Amino acid sequence: SLLVGAVTQGSRSAADSQFASAQTQHRSGGAARKKFDEGGAAPDQGTAESLRLAVKKYEEALSLWRAIGDRRSEAITLNNIGLVYYSLGENQKALDCHTKALPLRRAVGDRNGEAATLNNIGLVHYSLGDYRKALDFFTRALPLLRAAGDRRLEAITLNNIGEVYRSLGENQKSLGFYNQALPLRRAVGDRNGEATTLNNIGLVHYSLGDNQKSIDYYNQALPLLRAGGDRNREAKTLDNIGLVY
């Protein structure tokens, strides 16, 4: 999901010139927020055209944030543009946006946002097949998330690291990270994420030849997917069970 943050509204000053500047900033901030919200609503339609519209609205907001010097909102907007480009399969553009967002996240002290952006950069590198680079960015995100106490995103990151190791054929390392992610998924009530990690553990056990363990984990994922109404992933899990048999 897209990351959303607070909008700086500007402040009133006693001096007339400063007050005028604050009013301008307030108006610009409101306009930027409107464009930002329009960008967030557009991808809900799920079409390439709506995603392109989202980029357009976010870029309009970006210009306004930069004009008033709101670096936090600029970073959030860059991150969201990157996520939309990622959804469109335009990985280099996504990488460019996330890379621009990263120093802004650091500059405003947004450690949780920095970790999210590191994660997003890792995802793009993973999609490009740069597994070692992906691993580097995911690993850099972990201590920031633990310091911030963000267990949900920590679980996602641990799962991502496990996925990289699985892609590299390092199954035991992969299993170790999935097993760290699983209790966190459960602790934060992320049932969809829990099903994902259970499925991933099943895949690793299948690769290791532990067929019964593989089936056990797939069978744990099934009721979660059914409860969530995810019929597509339910079908894939049933297919995986069939492959093991």
N, C-alpha and C positions, 0 to 999 in steps of 0.2 A: 504494500500500500504506500501511497505517497506520503512523505513526511511534511507535516505542516507545523509552522511556528508562529509565535506572536508577532504582530506588526508594530513597529515603533511608530507612535503617533506624533512625536514632536512635543515641545513644551512651551508654555507661555513665559515671556520675559517682560521685565518692567520697562525696558527701553523700547521706544516705538519701533525702531528698525529691527530689533531682535524679535519683537512681537509679530511684525509683518513676516519675518522669515519663518517663524514658528507656524503662522497661519498657512503659509505656502507649503511648508513641510507637511502639515496636517492634511491639507487638501491632496497633495501628491501621494501621501501615505494611504489615504482612503482610496484614491484612484488605483494605486498599485495593488492594494488588497482586493479590489473589485476584479481586476484583471487576473490576479492570482487565483481567486475563487472560481472564476470562469474557466481557467486552465484546469483546475482540479475536477470540475464537473464534466468537462468534455470527454475524457477517456471512458466514462461510465457507459458510453454508447458502444464501445468495443470495436469500432471500425478504424481502419487506417486513416480515413478522412477525419474522424473525431480526434484521433491522436495528433494529426497534423495541426488541427485547430488548437489543441492543448498547447503545443509548442509555440504557436503564434501568440496566444494569450500570455503564456509564461514569459516569452521574450519581451512583450510589451510591459509586463510588470517589472521585469529585470531592469529595463532602462530607467523606470521611475525609482526603483530602489537605489540604483547607482546615483541618480541625480540628487537624492536627499541623504546619501551616505549611510544607508541602512545595510550594513555589511552582513548582519545575521540573516535578514530576509533575502538578501542577494544570494547567500550561500544556499539557503533552503530552496530557492527558485532554481538555481543552477542544478542542484541535486535532482529536483523534480523533472527538469528538462532532460537530464541524463537518463532518468528512469523511463521516460516516454520514448526516447530514442532507442533504449534497450528493448522496449516492447516492440518497436518497429523493426528490430534486427539491425539497426544502424550502430554497430558497436564502436566504431572509431569516434563518431560524434558523441556517443554516450560517454566514452572515456575522456574526451576533451572537456565535457561539462563537469564531470565528477572531479577531474584533476584541477579545474579552476576553483571548484567549491572547497576543496580540501584545505588550502592555506587560509581561506576566510573562516572556516569552522575553527581552525586553531587560533586565529587572531582574536576572535570574540570569546574564546574560552568555552566553546560548545563541545565538550568532550564526547558526549553521547552522539551528537551529530557528526563529529569527526569519525567516530567508530562506524556509524551507519554508512558514511561516504567511503571509508576504507573497505567496508564490506561490498559496497556497490562496485567499486573499482575491481575488487577481487572477482566478482561475478562476471564482469565484462572480460577480464583476462581468461577466466575459465571458458567462457563462450568462444573466445578466440583460440583456445587450445593451449594457452600459455599457463600450464598448470603450476609450475614453480612460482611464477609471478603471482598467480591467484593465491597460492598458499602463503606467500609473504604478506600480502595485504590482509588476508583473513587473520593471520597470526598477530599482526600488529593491532588489529581491532580488539582482540580478546582482553588484554589488561585494562583497556579503557572502559570496556563494558562491565568488567568485574568491579572496577573502582566506582563506577556509577550505579552499580546494583541493578543493571538492566538484564534480568535473567531471561526474558523473552528473546532479546536480540543475541544474548550470549549463546542460548540454545541453537538459534539459527546459524550462528557463526561456527559453533562446534560441529553442527551437521554439515555445513559447507566444507569444513576442513576434512571431515570424514569422506565427503564426496570426492574431493580432490585426490586423497590417498587411494580411494577405490579406483579412480580413473587411471592412477599411476600403477595400479596392480599391487599396491602395498596393503593387502587385505587386513592384516593384524592391526596395523596403525589405524586404518579406516574404522575397524570395529571398536577400537578404543575410544575414538572421538564420538562415534554414534552412541556408545554406551554412556558417555558423559552427557550427551545432549538429551537422551531419553527422559531421565528423571526431572530435568529442568522443563521440558515440554509439558510433562504431567503437572509439575508444581504450579505453572502459570496458567494451566487450563487450556493449553493450545492443542486441542484434540486433532485438528487437521495436521498440525506439525508433528504431533505424536505419531499419527498414522504414516506420515512420510518417513520418519526415522525408523519406525518398525519395519516398513517395507524395505528401506535401505539395509537394515541389519539382515533381513531375510535374503536380500541379494548377495551380501557378502558370504553368508553361510552356504548359500548355493554354490558360489564360486569356490569355496573351501571344501565342497563335497559333503557338508553336514546337512543332508537333505531333510531330516526330520526337524532339526532346529529351524531350517529355512521355512518349512511349512508352519511351524508353531508361530513364528513372527508374522507371517502373512495372515494367519488366522486371527491374530490379535489386532491387526490393522483393519480387517474387514468390517467389524461392527462399528468402528469409529467412522469409517467412510460412509457406511449406510446411514448412520445417525446424522451425518452432515449432508446427506443427499448428493454426495459426489459420485454419480453413477459411472462417469468416465474412469476415474481411478479405481473404483470398485471392480469394474470390468478388467482393468489391467492387473489388479491383484489376483483375481480369479484366474486369469490367464497365467500369471506367474506360478500359482499353485499347480495348475495343470502341467506346466513345463517341468516342475520338480517331479511330479508323479510319473 
